[in-house]
Each structure stands twice: as structure tokens, then as C-alpha cells.
Amino acid sequence: MKRNLLFLTALFSIVFSTAYSQTITSDIDPEKKYYVGSSLWVAYGLFLDPSPEFYQLNAGYRIDEKNTVSVEAITWKYLNPLGIPYGPDYETVETRYPGVVQGIGAGLSYQRFLWKGLYGQVHSIAFRQNYLNDKDEKIQSGFQLFNTFRVGYHLEFFNHRLFIEPSIAATWFPVQTNFPDSFQVEEDRWNKFFLGEPGLHFGINF
């Protein structure tokens, strides 16, 4: 968790230093209906060893000033069950699977602006999961339904061309199928949800 907080602090410093001389606003330009974006966790993964190999691409449409829909494509790898809460067991070697889970997924998102730049957002992603052993060999495959409930704030700068969205989220993954028995032993110890996941999305408006 400390590593996550340090990373977010550094990112906020860089982003706001860059935007300091620009007009920052939470207003949305009604003429810019489309956007493409990603998550700055993509950059975070480049500094981790082993890397989660996390990549994300979003393409969205602003229905009006209050409502947005988007499609999302995500791929990543993870070593520990996703339901381990912050604390002494979070992302430790002792709680790792005997291998790696590789997820490749796509889904939909709905975003509703509540007040100025404050928004709530719901994401639902369907993942095909490949389970790899410690030799990086595929054992078998399964399915995961991964849902995210997010609250954040939308900021635009450079004449409404760029935006960032710091946020906090709860994730819930009620459906996970076909885990290898050796993975399932560790998975069964933990929740099917996670609270307090930080996020920092960015994008370009068109």
C-alpha cells in the first residue's frame, strides 16, 4: 500500500506541475463528444518486478454533460488473490499462487456526473483467465466477471483537450471459474471483493 501511495503522490505532482500554467477546470466541453484514454497504472507496472504487465485502453462517448459510456480492453497478470485486503498479507510472497493468472478482457462502463467534476462510475469486464505454473506454462483456462464501483473527480486542461480522473474504487468479482486446485486453495482464503483501490485515469477529448 505504501508503494501505491508513493506512486500516486509522484504522479499527482508531475501532472499538476505540467498543468500549472494551464486553466484547470471540471467543466466538460459539450462539443467534444468522444475520448480515448487509459490508466496511469500502466506506467506503474513498468517499475515493478515482477511486472503485472497491465495494459488498458478505453474509448468513450459523452451522451450529454452528465452521462458517459465507454468500452474497455484490459490485459494483466497477477500473482496473489485479488481479495486480499490492505494489511500484513497484502501482496506477500506467502499468499502467492503457485504460478500466475493472466487475464485478457473487455467490457463496458457507465459514468454519471453528480456535481461539477464529481462522478460515480460502474465498470463490468469479462475476462478469459489463463492459469500458468511457475514455469510460465499454461495449465488451464477459466472465466472471471470483474466489476468496479468508482467515485472520482474529473479535471480538464489544455483547452479541454486532456483530462485526468483521480478516484477510489471497490471491486467485486463474484464469478471465477476453473481455477486449478492448487490455486483454489489460496483463493478460498480471501474475499471476492476489494475495498479502497486507488485509480488515476487520463484521456484525450475529441
FIVEX-267725 format. One record per residue: x negated, y, z of N, C-alpha, C in turn; residue number from 1; residue in one letter. Coordinates in nm, 3 decimals, m for minus. Example, Ala and Ser with C-alpha at 12.3 -4.5 7.8 and 13.67 -1.06 7.14 Angstrom:
REM residues 2
R  n_east n_north    n_up ca_east ca_north   ca_up  c_east c_north    c_up zaba mimi
R  m1.319  m0.569   0.780  m1.230   m0.450   0.780  m1.320  m0.330   0.780    1    A
R  m1.285  m0.225   0.708  m1.367   m0.106   0.714  m1.290   0.003   0.787    2    S
//
This chain:
REM residues 206
R  n_east n_north    n_up ca_east ca_north   ca_up  c_east c_north    c_up zaba mimi
R  m0.083  m0.120   0.000   0.000    0.000   0.000  m0.087   0.125   0.000    1    M
R  m0.196   0.125   0.077  m0.284    0.240   0.081  m0.340   0.269  m0.057    2    K
R  m0.373   0.162  m0.131  m0.426    0.178  m0.266  m0.322   0.244  m0.356    3    R
R  m0.194   0.202  m0.344  m0.087    0.261  m0.422  m0.071   0.409  m0.392    4    N
R  m0.075   0.444  m0.263  m0.057    0.583  m0.224  m0.172   0.671  m0.273    5    L
R  m0.293   0.619  m0.264  m0.408    0.695  m0.314  m0.398   0.718  m0.464    6    L
R  m0.355   0.616  m0.535  m0.340    0.628  m0.680  m0.235   0.732  m0.715    7    F
R  m0.119   0.727  m0.648  m0.014    0.824  m0.676  m0.059   0.966  m0.644    8    L
R  m0.131   0.983  m0.533  m0.181    1.115  m0.496  m0.274   1.171  m0.603    9    T
R  m0.362   1.086  m0.654  m0.454    1.129  m0.759  m0.379   1.166  m0.887   10    A
R  m0.279   1.085  m0.922  m0.203    1.113  m1.042  m0.125   1.244  m1.032   11    L
R  m0.062   1.266  m0.917   0.010    1.391  m0.898  m0.084   1.510  m0.910   12    F
R  m0.204   1.498  m0.855  m0.300    1.608  m0.861  m0.338   1.639  m1.005   13    S
R  m0.363   1.534  m1.083  m0.401    1.553  m1.223  m0.287   1.615  m1.303   14    I
R  m0.166   1.558  m1.285  m0.052    1.606  m1.363  m0.020   1.751  m1.333   15    V
R  m0.015   1.787  m1.203   0.022    1.923  m1.169  m0.090   2.023  m1.194   16    F
R  m0.214   1.978  m1.191  m0.324    2.067  m1.229  m0.315   2.100  m1.377   17    S
R  m0.282   1.999  m1.458  m0.269    2.019  m1.602  m0.152   2.113  m1.634   18    T
R  m0.044   2.097  m1.558   0.077    2.174  m1.587   0.082   2.307  m1.514   19    A
R  m0.022   2.340  m1.440  m0.018    2.458  m1.352   0.012   2.586  m1.430   20    Y
R  m0.048   2.601  m1.547  m0.030    2.724  m1.624   0.096   2.721  m1.709   21    S
R   0.171   2.610  m1.703   0.292    2.597  m1.782   0.415   2.627  m1.696   22    Q
R   0.528   2.652  m1.761   0.654    2.668  m1.690   0.711   2.529  m1.663   23    T
R   0.719   2.491  m1.535   0.773    2.362  m1.498   0.920   2.380  m1.461   24    I
R   1.007   2.294  m1.514   1.150    2.307  m1.489   1.214   2.170  m1.479   25    T
R   1.325   2.164  m1.408   1.405    2.041  m1.403   1.517   2.043  m1.506   26    S
R   1.532   2.156  m1.578   1.636    2.167  m1.681   1.602   2.078  m1.800   27    D
R   1.704   2.028  m1.866   1.688    1.944  m1.984   1.732   2.022  m2.106   28    I
R   1.650   2.023  m2.210   1.683    2.090  m2.334   1.789   2.007  m2.408   29    D
R   1.914   2.059  m2.426   2.018    1.979  m2.491   1.989   1.947  m2.637   30    P
R   1.893   2.017  m2.696   1.859    1.991  m2.836   1.769   1.869  m2.851   31    E
R   1.703   1.831  m2.745   1.611    1.717  m2.752   1.684   1.593  m2.698   32    K
R   1.738   1.515  m2.790   1.823    1.402  m2.754   1.747   1.271  m2.730   33    K
R   1.625   1.261  m2.785   1.553    1.134  m2.782   1.421   1.148  m2.706   34    Y
R   1.373   1.038  m2.655   1.240    1.039  m2.591   1.179   0.900  m2.599   35    Y
R   1.048   0.895  m2.590   0.974    0.771  m2.570   0.885   0.792  m2.448   36    V
R   0.861   0.685  m2.375   0.783    0.701  m2.253   0.728   0.570  m2.203   37    G
R   0.666   0.578  m2.086   0.607    0.461  m2.024   0.593   0.491  m1.874   38    S
R   0.516   0.407  m1.806   0.489    0.425  m1.664   0.339   0.443  m1.644   39    S
R   0.302   0.532  m1.551   0.160    0.552  m1.524   0.099   0.434  m1.448   40    L
R   0.182   0.335  m1.411   0.126    0.211  m1.357   0.044   0.137  m1.463   41    W
R   0.069   0.167  m1.590  m0.014    0.110  m1.697  m0.160   0.150  m1.675   42    V
R  m0.183   0.279  m1.645  m0.319    0.327  m1.619  m0.374   0.268  m1.490   43    A
R  m0.288   0.254  m1.389  m0.329    0.198  m1.260  m0.388   0.058  m1.277   44    Y
R  m0.324  m0.023  m1.362  m0.369   m0.159  m1.381  m0.507  m0.172  m1.441   45    G
R  m0.553  m0.067  m1.510  m0.685   m0.072  m1.570  m0.796  m0.072  m1.466   46    L
R  m0.765  m0.028  m1.344  m0.867   m0.017  m1.239  m0.861  m0.131  m1.138   47    F
R  m0.773  m0.228  m1.160  m0.759   m0.339  m1.067  m0.831  m0.463  m1.117   48    L
R  m0.879  m0.541  m1.024  m0.945   m0.667  m1.058  m0.899  m0.775  m0.958   49    D
R  m0.818  m0.872  m1.002  m0.775   m0.894  m1.141  m0.666  m0.795  m1.180   50    P
R  m0.662  m0.761  m1.309  m0.564   m0.666  m1.359  m0.428  m0.733  m1.375   51    S
R  m0.318  m0.661  m1.341  m0.185   m0.716  m1.368  m0.149  m0.715  m1.516   52    P
R  m0.232  m0.653  m1.598  m0.206   m0.644  m1.743  m0.064  m0.594  m1.767   53    E
R  m0.031  m0.485  m1.699   0.103   m0.428  m1.705   0.113  m0.328  m1.820   54    F
R   0.212  m0.349  m1.908   0.236   m0.258  m2.020   0.386  m0.234  m2.031   55    Y
R   0.424  m0.111  m2.060   0.566   m0.075  m2.067   0.589   0.029  m2.174   56    Q
R   0.701   0.017  m2.245   0.741    0.115  m2.344   0.892   0.135  m2.333   57    L
R   0.934   0.262  m2.323   1.075    0.297  m2.315   1.112   0.382  m2.436   58    N
R   1.235   0.367  m2.484   1.291    0.455  m2.587   1.431   0.491  m2.542   59    A
R   1.458   0.623  m2.526   1.584    0.664  m2.468   1.662   0.762  m2.551   60    G
R   1.792   0.772  m2.518   1.883    0.866  m2.583   1.961   0.940  m2.476   61    Y
R   1.961   1.073  m2.483   2.035    1.155  m2.387   2.175   1.180  m2.442   62    R
R   2.273   1.114  m2.382   2.412    1.128  m2.426   2.460   1.271  m2.406   63    I
R   2.426   1.327  m2.290   2.453    1.467  m2.261   2.355   1.507  m2.151   64    D
R   2.376   1.622  m2.087   2.280    1.669  m1.987   2.282   1.587  m1.858   65    E
R   2.381   1.501  m1.841   2.393    1.422  m1.719   2.363   1.273  m1.737   66    K
R   2.374   1.222  m1.858   2.369    1.078  m1.880   2.268   1.039  m1.988   67    N
R   2.189   0.938  m1.955   2.085    0.888  m2.046   2.087   0.736  m2.048   68    T
R   2.066   0.677  m2.164   2.050    0.533  m2.176   1.917   0.506  m2.245   69    V
R   1.857   0.391  m2.216   1.729    0.358  m2.279   1.713   0.208  m2.290   70    S
R   1.626   0.167  m2.380   1.582    0.028  m2.390   1.437   0.024  m2.341   71    V
R   1.398  m0.088  m2.280   1.266   m0.100  m2.220   1.204  m0.235  m2.257   72    E
R   1.075  m0.233  m2.284   0.998   m0.355  m2.307   0.881  m0.355  m2.209   73    A
R   0.863  m0.466  m2.139   0.760   m0.475  m2.035   0.691  m0.611  m2.042   74    I
R   0.561  m0.611  m2.020   0.487   m0.736  m2.000   0.389  m0.716  m1.886   75    T
R   0.368  m0.820  m1.805   0.278   m0.811  m1.691   0.241  m0.949  m1.641   76    W
R   0.142  m0.952  m1.554   0.104   m1.073  m1.482   0.102  m1.041  m1.333   77    K
R   0.141  m1.139  m1.250   0.129   m1.118  m1.105   0.090  m1.248  m1.036   78    Y
R   0.020  m1.230  m0.925  m0.041   m1.342  m0.852   0.035  m1.381  m0.726   79    L
R   0.116  m1.289  m0.673   0.186   m1.310  m0.546   0.336  m1.298  m0.568   80    N
R   0.418  m1.361  m0.484   0.563   m1.341  m0.493   0.601  m1.194  m0.483   81    P
R   0.699  m1.153  m0.560   0.738   m1.013  m0.568   0.816  m0.965  m0.445   82    L
R   0.864  m1.057  m0.363   0.944   m1.020  m0.248   0.866  m1.001  m0.120   83    G
R   0.734  m1.004  m0.124   0.654   m0.982  m0.002   0.661  m0.835   0.035   84    I
R   0.710  m0.800   0.155   0.722   m0.658   0.192   0.585  m0.599   0.225   85    P
R   0.580  m0.464   0.228   0.459   m0.398   0.275   0.426  m0.446   0.416   86    Y
R   0.300  m0.469   0.440   0.258   m0.519   0.570   0.135  m0.605   0.556   87    G
R   0.102  m0.685   0.658  m0.024   m0.762   0.657  m0.029  m0.871   0.551   88    P
R   0.087  m0.915   0.499   0.088   m1.022   0.399   0.094  m0.970   0.256   89    D
R   0.107  m0.838   0.239   0.129   m0.783   0.106   0.005  m0.799   0.018   90    Y
R   0.021  m0.872  m0.093  m0.084   m0.892  m0.193  m0.214  m0.946  m0.133   91    E
R  m0.204  m1.039  m0.041  m0.323   m1.101   0.016  m0.357  m1.229  m0.059   92    T
R  m0.480  m1.274  m0.045  m0.523   m1.398  m0.109  m0.444  m1.516  m0.054   93    V
R  m0.410  m1.510   0.075  m0.340   m1.622   0.141  m0.199  m1.643   0.087   94    E
R  m0.136  m1.539   0.030   0.001   m1.553  m0.018   0.008  m1.569  m0.171   95    T
R  m0.104  m1.592  m0.235  m0.103   m1.605  m0.381  m0.046  m1.741  m0.424   96    R
R   0.010  m1.741  m0.544   0.046   m1.867  m0.609  m0.083  m1.944  m0.644   97    Y
R  m0.070  m2.073  m0.672  m0.185   m2.148  m0.724  m0.201  m2.126  m0.874   98    P
R  m0.198  m2.002  m0.914  m0.205   m1.966  m1.056  m0.149  m1.827  m1.077   99    G
R  m0.092  m1.803  m1.194  m0.045   m1.670  m1.233   0.092  m1.683  m1.299  100    V
R   0.178  m1.581  m1.277   0.304   m1.570  m1.351   0.288  m1.461  m1.455  101    V
R   0.320  m1.493  m1.580   0.315   m1.396  m1.689   0.458  m1.370  m1.736  102    Q
R   0.503  m1.244  m1.725   0.638   m1.209  m1.765   0.639  m1.123  m1.891  103    G
R   0.730  m1.156  m1.983   0.749   m1.079  m2.105   0.898  m1.052  m2.116  104    I
R   0.938  m0.923  m2.112   1.080   m0.898  m2.105   1.126  m0.772  m2.176  105    G
R   1.258  m0.762  m2.191   1.322   m0.646  m2.248   1.457  m0.626  m2.180  106    A
R   1.501  m0.499  m2.175   1.627   m0.473  m2.107   1.679  m0.334  m2.132  107    G
R   1.778  m0.297  m2.050   1.849   m0.170  m2.065   1.843  m0.091  m1.935  108    L
R   1.859   0.041  m1.949   1.858    0.129  m1.832   1.963   0.238  m1.851  109    S
R   2.026   0.275  m1.739   2.120    0.388  m1.739   2.076   0.487  m1.631  110    Y
R   2.067   0.614  m1.668   2.022    0.720  m1.578   2.131   0.827  m1.567  111    Q
R   2.161   0.868  m1.443   2.262    0.971  m1.418   2.201   1.082  m1.334  112    R
R   2.204   1.205  m1.386   2.154    1.320  m1.312   2.261   1.365  m1.212  113    F
R   2.218   1.383  m1.087   2.310    1.412  m0.977   2.313   1.559  m0.940  114    L
R   2.195   1.621  m0.939   2.184    1.763  m0.903   2.050   1.815  m0.952  115    W
R   2.056   1.914  m1.042   1.934    1.963  m1.106   1.855   1.845  m1.161  116    K
R   1.726   1.826  m1.118   1.647    1.716  m1.171   1.661   1.586  m1.095  117    G
R   1.739   1.585  m0.987   1.757    1.464  m0.906   1.844   1.363  m0.981  118    L
R   1.798   1.240  m0.989   1.872    1.140  m1.064   1.874   1.005  m0.993  119    Y
R   1.971   0.925  m1.032   1.976    0.783  m0.995   1.968   0.702  m1.123  120    G
R   1.907   0.585  m1.115   1.887    0.505  m1.236   1.895   0.357  m1.203  121    Q
R   1.954   0.281  m1.295   1.965    0.135  m1.283   1.899   0.072  m1.405  122    V
R   1.809  m0.023  m1.381   1.743   m0.097  m1.488   1.776  m0.245  m1.472  123    H
R   1.793  m0.315  m1.582   1.807   m0.460  m1.579   1.724  m0.520  m1.692  124    S
R   1.627  m0.603  m1.654   1.531   m0.660  m1.751   1.540  m0.812  m1.746  125    I
R   1.550  m0.875  m1.861   1.544   m1.021  m1.873   1.402  m1.060  m1.912  126    A
R   1.338  m1.142  m1.827   1.201   m1.184  m1.850   1.193  m1.333  m1.885  127    F
R   1.114  m1.365  m1.985   1.065   m1.502  m2.002   0.937  m1.511  m1.921  128    R
R   0.931  m1.608  m1.832   0.814   m1.621  m1.745   0.735  m1.747  m1.781  129    Q
R   0.606  m1.729  m1.804   0.515   m1.841  m1.824   0.435  m1.860  m1.696  130    N
R   0.429  m1.982  m1.649   0.355   m2.014  m1.527   0.222  m2.078  m1.567  131    Y
R   0.113  m2.012  m1.527  m0.022   m2.055  m1.564  m0.095  m2.108  m1.442  132    L
R  m0.174  m2.214  m1.461  m0.253   m2.267  m1.349  m0.380  m2.185  m1.331  133    N
R  m0.465  m2.226  m1.238  m0.586   m2.147  m1.209  m0.690  m2.154  m1.320  134    D
R  m0.663  m2.235  m1.425  m0.749   m2.237  m1.543  m0.688  m2.157  m1.657  135    K
R  m0.582  m2.080  m1.626  m0.512   m1.997  m1.724  m0.443  m2.080  m1.830  136    D
R  m0.405  m2.205  m1.795  m0.332   m2.292  m1.886  m0.184  m2.291  m1.849  137    E
R  m0.098  m2.283  m1.950   0.046   m2.279  m1.925   0.097  m2.414  m1.875  138    K
R   0.171  m2.409  m1.764   0.230   m2.531  m1.708   0.371  m2.550  m1.761  139    I
R   0.453  m2.446  m1.747   0.591   m2.449  m1.794   0.643  m2.305  m1.799  140    Q
R   0.768  m2.289  m1.842   0.828   m2.157  m1.858   0.962  m2.149  m1.785  141    S
R   1.004  m2.027  m1.753   1.132   m2.006  m1.688   1.189  m1.871  m1.724  142    G
R   1.293  m1.831  m1.649   1.365   m1.707  m1.676   1.377  m1.627  m1.546  143    F
R   1.370  m1.495  m1.559   1.390   m1.407  m1.444   1.479  m1.289  m1.486  144    Q
R   1.579  m1.258  m1.402   1.657   m1.136  m1.418   1.609  m1.038  m1.312  145    L
R   1.551  m0.926  m1.356   1.486   m0.830  m1.267   1.561  m0.698  m1.273  146    F
R   1.618  m0.657  m1.160   1.697   m0.534  m1.153   1.626  m0.431  m1.065  147    N
R   1.636  m0.305  m1.105   1.575   m0.195  m1.029   1.679  m0.085  m1.007  148    T
R   1.684  m0.036  m0.883   1.772    0.074  m0.845   1.681   0.188  m0.799  149    F
R   1.684   0.299  m0.872   1.582    0.402  m0.857   1.644   0.539  m0.827  150    R
R   1.577   0.616  m0.740   1.611    0.755  m0.717   1.484   0.836  m0.743  151    V
R   1.496   0.942  m0.823   1.377    1.019  m0.856   1.409   1.162  m0.895  152    G
R   1.308   1.231  m0.944   1.324    1.371  m0.984   1.257   1.392  m1.119  153    Y
R   1.328   1.460  m1.208   1.282    1.481  m1.346   1.226   1.623  m1.360  154    H
R   1.103   1.632  m1.412   1.038    1.761  m1.434   0.989   1.770  m1.578  155    L
R   1.011   1.885  m1.642   0.967    1.905  m1.780   0.873   2.024  m1.788  156    E
R   0.780   2.016  m1.882   0.686    2.126  m1.904   0.641   2.125  m2.049  157    F
R   0.553   2.220  m2.085   0.513    2.240  m2.225   0.636   2.260  m2.313  158    F
R   0.721   2.358  m2.272   0.840    2.394  m2.350   0.932   2.273  m2.372  159    N
R   0.955   2.197  m2.265   1.045    2.081  m2.265   0.993   1.964  m2.349  160    H
R   0.868   1.970  m2.390   0.817    1.862  m2.474   0.780   1.739  m2.392  161    R
R   0.718   1.760  m2.275   0.675    1.648  m2.190   0.756   1.647  m2.061  162    L
R   0.767   1.527  m2.002   0.832    1.517  m1.871   0.764   1.410  m1.786  163    F
R   0.780   1.424  m1.655   0.738    1.321  m1.560   0.853   1.298  m1.463  164    I
R   0.856   1.177  m1.405   0.964    1.140  m1.315   0.909   1.060  m1.196  165    E
R   0.864   1.127  m1.090   0.828    1.054  m0.968   0.954   0.995  m0.906  166    P
R   0.943   0.876  m0.848   1.062    0.809  m0.797   1.027   0.707  m0.690  167    S
R   1.131   0.657  m0.624   1.119    0.547  m0.529   1.230   0.448  m0.564  168    I
R   1.204   0.319  m0.551   1.298    0.220  m0.601   1.312   0.099  m0.509  169    A
R   1.423   0.030  m0.526   1.444   m0.103  m0.469   1.460  m0.199  m0.586  170    A
R   1.394  m0.313  m0.581   1.407   m0.412  m0.687   1.475  m0.537  m0.633  171    T
R   1.546  m0.607  m0.722   1.623   m0.726  m0.683   1.616  m0.825  m0.799  172    W
R   1.572  m0.946  m0.770   1.554   m1.047  m0.874   1.629  m1.174  m0.831  173    F
R   1.763  m1.175  m0.850   1.846   m1.284  m0.800   1.833  m1.415  m0.876  174    P
R   1.785  m1.406  m1.002   1.774   m1.526  m1.085   1.629  m1.547  m1.123  175    V
R   1.573  m1.660  m1.080   1.438   m1.701  m1.119   1.440  m1.852  m1.135  176    Q
R   1.410  m1.901  m1.253   1.429   m2.043  m1.281   1.299  m2.115  m1.314  177    T
R   1.301  m2.245  m1.288   1.199   m2.339  m1.336   1.059  m2.311  m1.285  178    N
R   1.048  m2.258  m1.161   0.916   m2.245  m1.100   0.853  m2.383  m1.084  179    F
R   0.724  m2.397  m1.110   0.655   m2.521  m1.073   0.667  m2.542  m0.922  180    P
R   0.671  m2.666  m0.879   0.689   m2.696  m0.736   0.583  m2.627  m0.651  181    D
R   0.459  m2.625  m0.699   0.351   m2.564  m0.621   0.369  m2.413  m0.607  182    S
R   0.432  m2.348  m0.705   0.463   m2.205  m0.698   0.585  m2.183  m0.608  183    F
R   0.683  m2.274  m0.618   0.809   m2.257  m0.546   0.788  m2.260  m0.395  184    Q
R   0.690  m2.336  m0.349   0.662   m2.343  m0.204   0.632  m2.204  m0.149  185    V
R   0.550  m2.127  m0.220   0.517   m1.992  m0.175   0.633  m1.896  m0.200  186    E
R   0.702  m1.913  m0.310   0.814   m1.825  m0.345   0.925  m1.832  m0.241  187    E
R   0.952  m1.951  m0.190   1.063   m1.970  m0.095   1.039  m1.902   0.040  188    D
R   0.919  m1.860   0.067   0.888   m1.795   0.195   0.933  m1.650   0.199  189    R
R   0.966  m1.592   0.082   0.985   m1.448   0.077   1.120  m1.408   0.021  190    W
R   1.150  m1.278   0.030   1.278   m1.223  m0.015   1.291  m1.227  m0.167  191    N
R   1.415  m1.208  m0.212   1.440   m1.189  m0.355   1.464  m1.041  m0.385  192    K
R   1.409  m0.954  m0.301   1.417   m0.811  m0.322   1.293  m0.745  m0.265  193    F
R   1.269  m0.620  m0.306   1.157   m0.543  m0.254   1.202  m0.398  m0.238  194    F
R   1.170  m0.337  m0.125   1.212   m0.201  m0.096   1.092  m0.106  m0.095  195    L
R   1.113   0.013  m0.150   1.011    0.117  m0.141   0.906   0.115  m0.250  196    G
R   0.940   0.067  m0.369   0.842    0.065  m0.477   0.828   0.204  m0.539  197    E
R   0.709   0.264  m0.536   0.691    0.396  m0.597   0.685   0.387  m0.748  198    P
R   0.728   0.491  m0.814   0.723    0.495  m0.960   0.681   0.633  m1.009  199    G
R   0.620   0.639  m1.125   0.586    0.766  m1.186   0.591   0.747  m1.338  200    L
R   0.709   0.774  m1.394   0.727    0.760  m1.538   0.694   0.893  m1.608  201    H
R   0.664   0.882  m1.736   0.636    1.001  m1.817   0.688   0.978  m1.957  202    F
R   0.705   1.085  m2.032   0.754    1.069  m2.168   0.743   1.194  m2.251  203    G
R   0.778   1.179  m2.378   0.778    1.287  m2.475   0.919   1.301  m2.531  204    I
R   0.974   1.423  m2.528   1.107    1.450  m2.581   1.100   1.489  m2.728  205    N
R   1.207   1.451  m2.801   1.216    1.485  m2.943   1.350   1.552  m2.971  206    F
//
